[in-house]
Amino acid sequence: MCMGTSLYLFNPENDMALAHGKSRFVVRHTVQKMKDDLSFLPAWYAERDGAILVPDVNTAKRYFSACPFGLSVNCVSEVEPIYERIVPWGWNPALCRTLKEKNLPSSAFPDENRMNEIRRLSARTTAVSLLQLLKDKVHGPLVGTSSVLKDEAGVDAFLVRYDRVVLKAPWSGSGRGIQFISSPDVEAPQRSWIQRTLNIQQCIVGEPAYMRLVDFAMEFRAEVDGEVHFAGYSLFETDDNGVYKRNLLASDAVIEQRLSAFLSLNVLNEVRFTLEHLLAELLHGTYTGYLGVDMMICREGEAYLLHPCVEMNLRMNMGVVTRILSDRYLDPSSQGFFHIEYYPKPGEALQFHHRMMEQHPLVLSSSKIQHGYLSLTPVSSDTSFQIFIVVE
């Protein structure tokens, strides 16, 4: 395949579209605004001379002119039937329908059967079975139990078994679609959520809530030949409700060193190698591209335990982005954080951008970021969403 025939799309509505499950899906206004504002993000991980889809090519060109790195990508504002390969943030039935209507080659996106299988594998129920397989195969201090609850009586029976539980909708992402419940006496809004989720998605995943110390992920890449290879670690932070906050920018070695304060690297390596084999069997060539398995280090008494499969994200994710950014653009001796920010007021993003550039000027050493602030997406007076990094 010739270079320049790949088109990268940022579609953050993917998880919601998967939950909807139909080939026609209307993106909410706020999510569309996020999609437009952050559309430039794939430029940081796209292949050389690939194309990225943006709403305004001129805005992207202005960003290029100020960017300290030569990002070798082309910006386009339309999806045309000239691309042999589409690389979205994630696959969903509505995207496949759109590409088909735009007369893209059938080889550029999954057919209906393959898309249905990708959707099935993207559900949190997949993580339930994957967790059990890992616990069966890996020797070490692992923790975690997860149940698929198919009716309200099953949910109520699960609630009385633990002091605090996490209930999850089968399809949702980035900490959304999750309820933490500390009592079998469910409050009215939570009861309504349980009933609505069961009605729409037919089941709920239930897990006991653990004392979480560290959130991290192992990132993988599923290849065309069916092999699955480890792509690196990501270390991230969430709030008390499990909603994503930010990612650490650091080398794999630094992240491994942090994790080794709690766990033996032998255990981490065994989980990594076991997942490569299990994921290859599970995906069996259905899905190609990046994916991530979220994990956490928990504490029980004086013991540190590894929960090896909290979630599986069968799509591109911010952990992979930060892994690529760290490896390509970060000075090995530096560390920083990767942020996604929302600004409710017009002009707020631009004020923040100018203030950060002044207070944290970007400093490069041998074409690598040593320290400073860098916005990874264009910022203007009407920006509502931004992705940026701050390196120390």
TORKOL-4160 file (C-alpha; in steps of 0.2 Angstrom, whole numbers, padded with zeros to 4 digits, m for minus):
392
<pt num="1" X="0000" Y="0000" Z="0000"/>
<pt num="2" X="0006" Y="0017" Z="m0005"/>
<pt num="3" X="0010" Y="0030" Z="0009"/>
<pt num="4" X="m0003" Y="0044" Z="0010"/>
<pt num="5" X="m0018" Y="0032" Z="0008"/>
<pt num="6" X="m0023" Y="0032" Z="0027"/>
<pt num="7" X="m0035" Y="0044" Z="0034"/>
<pt num="8" X="m0036" Y="0046" Z="0053"/>
<pt num="9" X="m0052" Y="0051" Z="0062"/>
<pt num="10" X="m0055" Y="0057" Z="0080"/>
<pt num="11" X="m0072" Y="0051" Z="0085"/>
<pt num="12" X="m0074" Y="0053" Z="0104"/>
<pt num="13" X="m0093" Y="0048" Z="0102"/>
<pt num="14" X="m0087" Y="0030" Z="0098"/>
<pt num="15" X="m0092" Y="0022" Z="0115"/>
<pt num="16" X="m0109" Y="0031" Z="0115"/>
<pt num="17" X="m0112" Y="0025" Z="0097"/>
<pt num="18" X="m0107" Y="0007" Z="0102"/>
<pt num="19" X="m0120" Y="0008" Z="0116"/>
<pt num="20" X="m0133" Y="0014" Z="0104"/>
<pt num="21" X="m0128" Y="0000" Z="0093"/>
<pt num="22" X="m0138" Y="0006" Z="0078"/>
<pt num="23" X="m0131" Y="0012" Z="0061"/>
<pt num="24" X="m0139" Y="0029" Z="0063"/>
<pt num="25" X="m0133" Y="0039" Z="0078"/>
<pt num="26" X="m0134" Y="0057" Z="0081"/>
<pt num="27" X="m0119" Y="0065" Z="0090"/>
<pt num="28" X="m0124" Y="0077" Z="0104"/>
<pt num="29" X="m0119" Y="0095" Z="0102"/>
<pt num="30" X="m0106" Y="0095" Z="0116"/>
<pt num="31" X="m0098" Y="0079" Z="0110"/>
<pt num="32" X="m0098" Y="0086" Z="0092"/>
<pt num="33" X="m0089" Y="0102" Z="0099"/>
<pt num="34" X="m0076" Y="0091" Z="0107"/>
<pt num="35" X="m0074" Y="0081" Z="0091"/>
<pt num="36" X="m0071" Y="0097" Z="0081"/>
<pt num="37" X="m0059" Y="0105" Z="0094"/>
<pt num="38" X="m0048" Y="0090" Z="0097"/>
<pt num="39" X="m0049" Y="0083" Z="0079"/>
<pt num="40" X="m0030" Y="0088" Z="0076"/>
<pt num="41" X="m0025" Y="0075" Z="0090"/>
<pt num="42" X="m0021" Y="0060" Z="0077"/>
<pt num="43" X="m0007" Y="0071" Z="0069"/>
<pt num="44" X="0003" Y="0066" Z="0084"/>
<pt num="45" X="0002" Y="0047" Z="0081"/>
<pt num="46" X="m0002" Y="0046" Z="0062"/>
<pt num="47" X="0010" Y="0037" Z="0050"/>
<pt num="48" X="0021" Y="0049" Z="0040"/>
<pt num="49" X="0011" Y="0057" Z="0026"/>
<pt num="50" X="m0005" Y="0050" Z="0032"/>
<pt num="51" X="m0021" Y="0062" Z="0032"/>
<pt num="52" X="m0031" Y="0068" Z="0047"/>
<pt num="53" X="m0049" Y="0074" Z="0046"/>
<pt num="54" X="m0052" Y="0092" Z="0053"/>
<pt num="55" X="m0066" Y="0104" Z="0052"/>
<pt num="56" X="m0055" Y="0118" Z="0046"/>
<pt num="57" X="m0039" Y="0115" Z="0036"/>
<pt num="58" X="m0034" Y="0134" Z="0038"/>
<pt num="59" X="m0034" Y="0132" Z="0057"/>
<pt num="60" X="m0024" Y="0116" Z="0056"/>
<pt num="61" X="m0011" Y="0125" Z="0045"/>
<pt num="62" X="m0009" Y="0139" Z="0057"/>
<pt num="63" X="m0006" Y="0127" Z="0071"/>
<pt num="64" X="0007" Y="0118" Z="0060"/>
<pt num="65" X="0016" Y="0135" Z="0057"/>
<pt num="66" X="0018" Y="0137" Z="0076"/>
<pt num="67" X="0022" Y="0119" Z="0080"/>
<pt num="68" X="0040" Y="0116" Z="0085"/>
<pt num="69" X="0039" Y="0099" Z="0077"/>
<pt num="70" X="0038" Y="0094" Z="0059"/>
<pt num="71" X="0022" Y="0084" Z="0059"/>
<pt num="72" X="0022" Y="0075" Z="0042"/>
<pt num="73" X="0003" Y="0073" Z="0040"/>
<pt num="74" X="m0010" Y="0081" Z="0028"/>
<pt num="75" X="m0025" Y="0089" Z="0034"/>
<pt num="76" X="m0042" Y="0087" Z="0024"/>
<pt num="77" X="m0060" Y="0092" Z="0028"/>
<pt num="78" X="m0069" Y="0079" Z="0019"/>
<pt num="79" X="m0069" Y="0060" Z="0018"/>
<pt num="80" X="m0067" Y="0055" Z="0000"/>
<pt num="81" X="m0066" Y="0038" Z="m0008"/>
<pt num="82" X="m0047" Y="0039" Z="m0011"/>
<pt num="83" X="m0042" Y="0031" Z="0005"/>
<pt num="84" X="m0038" Y="0013" Z="0006"/>
<pt num="85" X="m0037" Y="0013" Z="0025"/>
<pt num="86" X="m0047" Y="0022" Z="0038"/>
<pt num="87" X="m0040" Y="0023" Z="0056"/>
<pt num="88" X="m0053" Y="0030" Z="0068"/>
<pt num="89" X="m0052" Y="0032" Z="0087"/>
<pt num="90" X="m0064" Y="0017" Z="0087"/>
<pt num="91" X="m0076" Y="0007" Z="0076"/>
<pt num="92" X="m0095" Y="0008" Z="0078"/>
<pt num="93" X="m0109" Y="0004" Z="0066"/>
<pt num="94" X="m0114" Y="0022" Z="0063"/>
<pt num="95" X="m0096" Y="0026" Z="0057"/>
<pt num="96" X="m0096" Y="0011" Z="0045"/>
<pt num="97" X="m0113" Y="0016" Z="0038"/>
<pt num="98" X="m0106" Y="0034" Z="0035"/>
<pt num="99" X="m0090" Y="0027" Z="0026"/>
<pt num="100" X="m0101" Y="0016" Z="0015"/>
<pt num="101" X="m0112" Y="0030" Z="0010"/>
<pt num="102" X="m0096" Y="0040" Z="0005"/>
<pt num="103" X="m0091" Y="0026" Z="m0006"/>
<pt num="104" X="m0075" Y="0021" Z="0003"/>
<pt num="105" X="m0068" Y="0004" Z="m0003"/>
<pt num="106" X="m0076" Y="m0010" Z="0007"/>
<pt num="107" X="m0059" Y="m0015" Z="0013"/>
<pt num="108" X="m0057" Y="0001" Z="0022"/>
<pt num="109" X="m0069" Y="m0003" Z="0036"/>
<pt num="110" X="m0077" Y="m0018" Z="0044"/>
<pt num="111" X="m0091" Y="m0027" Z="0036"/>
<pt num="112" X="m0107" Y="m0029" Z="0046"/>
<pt num="113" X="m0103" Y="m0046" Z="0053"/>
<pt num="114" X="m0085" Y="m0040" Z="0059"/>
<pt num="115" X="m0093" Y="m0024" Z="0066"/>
<pt num="116" X="m0105" Y="m0034" Z="0076"/>
<pt num="117" X="m0091" Y="m0044" Z="0083"/>
<pt num="118" X="m0081" Y="m0029" Z="0087"/>
<pt num="119" X="m0096" Y="m0022" Z="0096"/>
<pt num="120" X="m0098" Y="m0038" Z="0106"/>
<pt num="121" X="m0080" Y="m0039" Z="0111"/>
<pt num="122" X="m0080" Y="m0020" Z="0116"/>
<pt num="123" X="m0093" Y="m0023" Z="0130"/>
<pt num="124" X="m0087" Y="m0024" Z="0148"/>
<pt num="125" X="m0094" Y="m0042" Z="0148"/>
<pt num="126" X="m0078" Y="m0047" Z="0139"/>
<pt num="127" X="m0067" Y="m0040" Z="0153"/>
<pt num="128" X="m0077" Y="m0052" Z="0165"/>
<pt num="129" X="m0071" Y="m0067" Z="0156"/>
<pt num="130" X="m0054" Y="m0060" Z="0152"/>
<pt num="131" X="m0051" Y="m0057" Z="0171"/>
<pt num="132" X="m0056" Y="m0075" Z="0176"/>
<pt num="133" X="m0044" Y="m0082" Z="0162"/>
<pt num="134" X="m0030" Y="m0071" Z="0169"/>
<pt num="135" X="m0033" Y="m0077" Z="0187"/>
<pt num="136" X="m0033" Y="m0095" Z="0181"/>
<pt num="137" X="m0017" Y="m0093" Z="0172"/>
<pt num="138" X="m0006" Y="m0081" Z="0181"/>
<pt num="139" X="0003" Y="m0085" Z="0197"/>
<pt num="140" X="0004" Y="m0070" Z="0209"/>
<pt num="141" X="m0005" Y="m0058" Z="0220"/>
<pt num="142" X="m0020" Y="m0055" Z="0209"/>
<pt num="143" X="m0037" Y="m0049" Z="0215"/>
<pt num="144" X="m0053" Y="m0046" Z="0206"/>
<pt num="145" X="m0070" Y="m0053" Z="0204"/>
<pt num="146" X="m0084" Y="m0048" Z="0191"/>
<pt num="147" X="m0101" Y="m0054" Z="0188"/>
<pt num="148" X="m0114" Y="m0052" Z="0173"/>
<pt num="149" X="m0130" Y="m0047" Z="0181"/>
<pt num="150" X="m0145" Y="m0050" Z="0170"/>
<pt num="151" X="m0160" Y="m0044" Z="0180"/>
<pt num="152" X="m0164" Y="m0032" Z="0194"/>
<pt num="153" X="m0166" Y="m0047" Z="0206"/>
<pt num="154" X="m0148" Y="m0052" Z="0202"/>
<pt num="155" X="m0142" Y="m0034" Z="0205"/>
<pt num="156" X="m0150" Y="m0034" Z="0222"/>
<pt num="157" X="m0143" Y="m0051" Z="0227"/>
<pt num="158" X="m0126" Y="m0044" Z="0222"/>
<pt num="159" X="m0127" Y="m0028" Z="0232"/>
<pt num="160" X="m0130" Y="m0037" Z="0248"/>
<pt num="161" X="m0114" Y="m0047" Z="0246"/>
<pt num="162" X="m0102" Y="m0033" Z="0248"/>
<pt num="163" X="m0100" Y="m0017" Z="0258"/>
<pt num="164" X="m0097" Y="m0006" Z="0242"/>
<pt num="165" X="m0099" Y="m0011" Z="0224"/>
<pt num="166" X="m0097" Y="m0004" Z="0207"/>
<pt num="167" X="m0110" Y="m0007" Z="0194"/>
<pt num="168" X="m0106" Y="m0004" Z="0176"/>
<pt num="169" X="m0116" Y="m0002" Z="0160"/>
<pt num="170" X="m0109" Y="m0015" Z="0147"/>
<pt num="171" X="m0105" Y="m0001" Z="0134"/>
<pt num="172" X="m0098" Y="0016" Z="0140"/>
<pt num="173" X="m0081" Y="0023" Z="0142"/>
<pt num="174" X="m0069" Y="0034" Z="0151"/>
<pt num="175" X="m0077" Y="0031" Z="0168"/>
<pt num="176" X="m0094" Y="0035" Z="0162"/>
<pt num="177" X="m0109" Y="0023" Z="0164"/>
<pt num="178" X="m0103" Y="0018" Z="0182"/>
<pt num="179" X="m0112" Y="0019" Z="0198"/>
<pt num="180" X="m0103" Y="0016" Z="0215"/>
<pt num="181" X="m0116" Y="0010" Z="0228"/>
<pt num="182" X="m0112" Y="0008" Z="0247"/>
<pt num="183" X="m0128" Y="0001" Z="0253"/>
<pt num="184" X="m0141" Y="m0012" Z="0247"/>
<pt num="185" X="m0153" Y="0002" Z="0250"/>
<pt num="186" X="m0152" Y="0009" Z="0233"/>
<pt num="187" X="m0157" Y="0027" Z="0231"/>
<pt num="188" X="m0170" Y="0032" Z="0218"/>
<pt num="189" X="m0158" Y="0039" Z="0205"/>
<pt num="190" X="m0147" Y="0024" Z="0206"/>
<pt num="191" X="m0162" Y="0012" Z="0205"/>
<pt num="192" X="m0168" Y="0022" Z="0190"/>
<pt num="193" X="m0151" Y="0020" Z="0182"/>
<pt num="194" X="m0151" Y="0001" Z="0185"/>
<pt num="195" X="m0168" Y="m0001" Z="0177"/>
<pt num="196" X="m0164" Y="0009" Z="0162"/>
<pt num="197" X="m0147" Y="0001" Z="0159"/>
<pt num="198" X="m0155" Y="m0017" Z="0160"/>
<pt num="199" X="m0169" Y="m0011" Z="0149"/>
<pt num="200" X="m0157" Y="m0004" Z="0136"/>
<pt num="201" X="m0142" Y="m0015" Z="0137"/>
<pt num="202" X="m0149" Y="m0031" Z="0144"/>
<pt num="203" X="m0136" Y="m0033" Z="0158"/>
<pt num="204" X="m0125" Y="m0024" Z="0171"/>
<pt num="205" X="m0107" Y="m0029" Z="0176"/>
<pt num="206" X="m0105" Y="m0029" Z="0195"/>
<pt num="207" X="m0089" Y="m0029" Z="0205"/>
<pt num="208" X="m0084" Y="m0026" Z="0223"/>
<pt num="209" X="m0076" Y="m0009" Z="0225"/>
<pt num="210" X="m0057" Y="m0011" Z="0230"/>
<pt num="211" X="m0045" Y="0001" Z="0239"/>
<pt num="212" X="m0037" Y="0008" Z="0224"/>
<pt num="213" X="m0019" Y="0014" Z="0225"/>
<pt num="214" X="m0013" Y="0015" Z="0207"/>
<pt num="215" X="m0022" Y="0016" Z="0190"/>
<pt num="216" X="m0012" Y="0010" Z="0175"/>
<pt num="217" X="m0014" Y="0001" Z="0159"/>
<pt num="218" X="m0005" Y="m0011" Z="0148"/>
<pt num="219" X="m0007" Y="m0005" Z="0130"/>
<pt num="220" X="m0006" Y="m0018" Z="0115"/>
<pt num="221" X="m0007" Y="m0018" Z="0096"/>
<pt num="222" X="m0017" Y="m0031" Z="0087"/>
<pt num="223" X="m0009" Y="m0034" Z="0070"/>
<pt num="224" X="m0016" Y="m0039" Z="0053"/>
<pt num="225" X="m0009" Y="m0057" Z="0055"/>
<pt num="226" X="m0018" Y="m0060" Z="0071"/>
<pt num="227" X="m0003" Y="m0057" Z="0083"/>
<pt num="228" X="m0005" Y="m0046" Z="0098"/>
<pt num="229" X="0010" Y="m0036" Z="0104"/>
<pt num="230" X="0013" Y="m0026" Z="0120"/>
<pt num="231" X="0015" Y="m0008" Z="0115"/>
<pt num="232" X="0019" Y="m0001" Z="0132"/>
<pt num="233" X="0013" Y="0005" Z="0149"/>
<pt num="234" X="0002" Y="0020" Z="0153"/>
<pt num="235" X="0000" Y="0027" Z="0171"/>
<pt num="236" X="m0016" Y="0038" Z="0174"/>
<pt num="237" X="m0026" Y="0046" Z="0187"/>
<pt num="238" X="m0045" Y="0045" Z="0190"/>
<pt num="239" X="m0057" Y="0054" Z="0202"/>
<pt num="240" X="m0066" Y="0045" Z="0216"/>
<pt num="241" X="m0079" Y="0040" Z="0203"/>
<pt num="242" X="m0067" Y="0032" Z="0191"/>
<pt num="243" X="m0068" Y="0046" Z="0178"/>
<pt num="244" X="m0052" Y="0049" Z="0169"/>
<pt num="245" X="m0042" Y="0065" Z="0174"/>
<pt num="246" X="m0024" Y="0064" Z="0167"/>
<pt num="247" X="m0010" Y="0053" Z="0161"/>
<pt num="248" X="0008" Y="0053" Z="0166"/>
<pt num="249" X="0021" Y="0057" Z="0152"/>
<pt num="250" X="0036" Y="0046" Z="0156"/>
<pt num="251" X="0046" Y="0032" Z="0149"/>
<pt num="252" X="0041" Y="0014" Z="0151"/>
<pt num="253" X="0056" Y="0011" Z="0163"/>
<pt num="254" X="0050" Y="0025" Z="0174"/>
<pt num="255" X="0032" Y="0018" Z="0175"/>
<pt num="256" X="0039" Y="0000" Z="0178"/>
<pt num="257" X="0050" Y="0007" Z="0192"/>
<pt num="258" X="0034" Y="0015" Z="0200"/>
<pt num="259" X="0024" Y="m0001" Z="0199"/>
<pt num="260" X="0038" Y="m0011" Z="0206"/>
<pt num="261" X="0037" Y="m0002" Z="0222"/>
<pt num="262" X="0021" Y="m0012" Z="0225"/>
<pt num="263" X="0023" Y="m0028" Z="0214"/>
<pt num="264" X="0036" Y="m0039" Z="0207"/>
<pt num="265" X="0041" Y="m0036" Z="0189"/>
<pt num="266" X="0039" Y="m0055" Z="0186"/>
<pt num="267" X="0021" Y="m0054" Z="0190"/>
<pt num="268" X="0019" Y="m0039" Z="0178"/>
<pt num="269" X="0028" Y="m0048" Z="0164"/>
<pt num="270" X="0018" Y="m0064" Z="0167"/>
<pt num="271" X="0002" Y="m0054" Z="0165"/>
<pt num="272" X="0009" Y="m0045" Z="0150"/>
<pt num="273" X="0014" Y="m0061" Z="0141"/>
<pt num="274" X="m0002" Y="m0070" Z="0145"/>
<pt num="275" X="m0013" Y="m0056" Z="0139"/>
<pt num="276" X="m0003" Y="m0056" Z="0122"/>
<pt num="277" X="m0009" Y="m0074" Z="0120"/>
<pt num="278" X="m0026" Y="m0072" Z="0127"/>
<pt num="279" X="m0030" Y="m0057" Z="0116"/>
<pt num="280" X="m0024" Y="m0065" Z="0101"/>
<pt num="281" X="m0036" Y="m0079" Z="0104"/>
<pt num="282" X="m0050" Y="m0068" Z="0109"/>
<pt num="283" X="m0049" Y="m0056" Z="0094"/>
<pt num="284" X="m0044" Y="m0069" Z="0081"/>
<pt num="285" X="m0040" Y="m0056" Z="0068"/>
<pt num="286" X="m0057" Y="m0047" Z="0070"/>
<pt num="287" X="m0049" Y="m0031" Z="0077"/>
<pt num="288" X="m0033" Y="m0023" Z="0071"/>
<pt num="289" X="m0025" Y="m0008" Z="0079"/>
<pt num="290" X="m0022" Y="m0002" Z="0097"/>
<pt num="291" X="m0031" Y="m0007" Z="0112"/>
<pt num="292" X="m0028" Y="m0006" Z="0131"/>
<pt num="293" X="m0032" Y="m0016" Z="0147"/>
<pt num="294" X="m0034" Y="m0005" Z="0162"/>
<pt num="295" X="m0027" Y="m0012" Z="0178"/>
<pt num="296" X="m0025" Y="m0006" Z="0196"/>
<pt num="297" X="m0015" Y="m0009" Z="0211"/>
<pt num="298" X="m0026" Y="m0012" Z="0227"/>
<pt num="299" X="m0022" Y="m0014" Z="0245"/>
<pt num="300" X="m0030" Y="m0027" Z="0256"/>
<pt num="301" X="m0023" Y="m0025" Z="0274"/>
<pt num="302" X="m0004" Y="m0024" Z="0272"/>
<pt num="303" X="m0004" Y="m0033" Z="0255"/>
<pt num="304" X="m0003" Y="m0025" Z="0238"/>
<pt num="305" X="m0013" Y="m0034" Z="0225"/>
<pt num="306" X="m0015" Y="m0032" Z="0206"/>
<pt num="307" X="m0032" Y="m0031" Z="0198"/>
<pt num="308" X="m0026" Y="m0037" Z="0180"/>
<pt num="309" X="m0042" Y="m0032" Z="0170"/>
<pt num="310" X="m0053" Y="m0018" Z="0176"/>
<pt num="311" X="m0058" Y="m0013" Z="0158"/>
<pt num="312" X="m0053" Y="m0017" Z="0140"/>
<pt num="313" X="m0054" Y="m0003" Z="0128"/>
<pt num="314" X="m0055" Y="m0010" Z="0111"/>
<pt num="315" X="m0050" Y="0006" Z="0102"/>
<pt num="316" X="m0036" Y="0019" Z="0102"/>
<pt num="317" X="m0035" Y="0028" Z="0119"/>
<pt num="318" X="m0026" Y="0042" Z="0128"/>
<pt num="319" X="m0014" Y="0029" Z="0136"/>
<pt num="320" X="m0008" Y="0025" Z="0119"/>
<pt num="321" X="m0007" Y="0043" Z="0114"/>
<pt num="322" X="0004" Y="0047" Z="0129"/>
<pt num="323" X="0015" Y="0032" Z="0126"/>
<pt num="324" X="0019" Y="0038" Z="0108"/>
<pt num="325" X="0021" Y="0056" Z="0114"/>
<pt num="326" X="0033" Y="0050" Z="0128"/>
<pt num="327" X="0043" Y="0039" Z="0116"/>
<pt num="328" X="0044" Y="0051" Z="0101"/>
<pt num="329" X="0045" Y="0069" Z="0109"/>
<pt num="330" X="0050" Y="0068" Z="0127"/>
<pt num="331" X="0068" Y="0070" Z="0133"/>
<pt num="332" X="0071" Y="0053" Z="0143"/>
<pt num="333" X="0076" Y="0063" Z="0158"/>
<pt num="334" X="0059" Y="0073" Z="0159"/>
<pt num="335" X="0042" Y="0069" Z="0165"/>
<pt num="336" X="0026" Y="0078" Z="0164"/>
<pt num="337" X="0007" Y="0076" Z="0162"/>
<pt num="338" X="m0006" Y="0075" Z="0148"/>
<pt num="339" X="m0022" Y="0084" Z="0151"/>
<pt num="340" X="m0039" Y="0086" Z="0143"/>
<pt num="341" X="m0048" Y="0102" Z="0148"/>
<pt num="342" X="m0065" Y="0109" Z="0146"/>
<pt num="343" X="m0068" Y="0128" Z="0146"/>
<pt num="344" X="m0086" Y="0133" Z="0148"/>
<pt num="345" X="m0084" Y="0151" Z="0144"/>
<pt num="346" X="m0079" Y="0159" Z="0127"/>
<pt num="347" X="m0061" Y="0165" Z="0127"/>
<pt num="348" X="m0056" Y="0155" Z="0142"/>
<pt num="349" X="m0046" Y="0143" Z="0133"/>
<pt num="350" X="m0036" Y="0156" Z="0124"/>
<pt num="351" X="m0032" Y="0166" Z="0140"/>
<pt num="352" X="m0026" Y="0150" Z="0148"/>
<pt num="353" X="m0016" Y="0145" Z="0133"/>
<pt num="354" X="m0007" Y="0162" Z="0133"/>
<pt num="355" X="m0004" Y="0162" Z="0151"/>
<pt num="356" X="0004" Y="0144" Z="0151"/>
<pt num="357" X="0015" Y="0149" Z="0136"/>
<pt num="358" X="0022" Y="0164" Z="0146"/>
<pt num="359" X="0023" Y="0154" Z="0163"/>
<pt num="360" X="0030" Y="0138" Z="0156"/>
<pt num="361" X="0039" Y="0141" Z="0140"/>
<pt num="362" X="0044" Y="0126" Z="0129"/>
<pt num="363" X="0062" Y="0121" Z="0130"/>
<pt num="364" X="0069" Y="0108" Z="0118"/>
<pt num="365" X="0085" Y="0098" Z="0119"/>
<pt num="366" X="0091" Y="0088" Z="0104"/>
<pt num="367" X="0073" Y="0090" Z="0097"/>
<pt num="368" X="0065" Y="0083" Z="0112"/>
<pt num="369" X="0054" Y="0092" Z="0125"/>
<pt num="370" X="0064" Y="0095" Z="0141"/>
<pt num="371" X="0051" Y="0105" Z="0150"/>
<pt num="372" X="0037" Y="0117" Z="0147"/>
<pt num="373" X="0019" Y="0118" Z="0140"/>
<pt num="374" X="0013" Y="0113" Z="0123"/>
<pt num="375" X="m0005" Y="0113" Z="0117"/>
<pt num="376" X="m0007" Y="0097" Z="0106"/>
<pt num="377" X="m0023" Y="0104" Z="0098"/>
<pt num="378" X="m0026" Y="0122" Z="0091"/>
<pt num="379" X="m0033" Y="0135" Z="0102"/>
<pt num="380" X="m0044" Y="0150" Z="0097"/>
<pt num="381" X="m0057" Y="0161" Z="0105"/>
<pt num="382" X="m0071" Y="0149" Z="0103"/>
<pt num="383" X="m0061" Y="0133" Z="0109"/>
<pt num="384" X="m0071" Y="0123" Z="0122"/>
<pt num="385" X="m0060" Y="0108" Z="0123"/>
<pt num="386" X="m0041" Y="0107" Z="0123"/>
<pt num="387" X="m0027" Y="0093" Z="0125"/>
<pt num="388" X="m0011" Y="0099" Z="0131"/>
<pt num="389" X="0005" Y="0093" Z="0140"/>
<pt num="390" X="0016" Y="0101" Z="0154"/>
<pt num="391" X="0033" Y="0094" Z="0156"/>
<pt num="392" X="0044" Y="0097" Z="0171"/>
